[in-house]
């Protein structure tokens, strides 16, 4: 017997894949900036961020953690936005203090 995914499951899977692609592109763009740590573009780092997102979105079903529940928006508005400062020269200086 062949298992068929429900439309909602397939939509979520596609959204998660699109979120991962956007996250990886965003991390690569951050890494391309002078002073940003190269480890941002590491696949393991992207995977860890995706796991974090999955955990938050799963827990969101039980308690209100965020209004952003679309995986693509979560990747852009929570993950990438929170990492944007690492490409600033001030961030590099603060690490070396």
Order of alpha helices (4+ residues) and beta strands (2+ residues): alpha-alpha-alpha-alpha
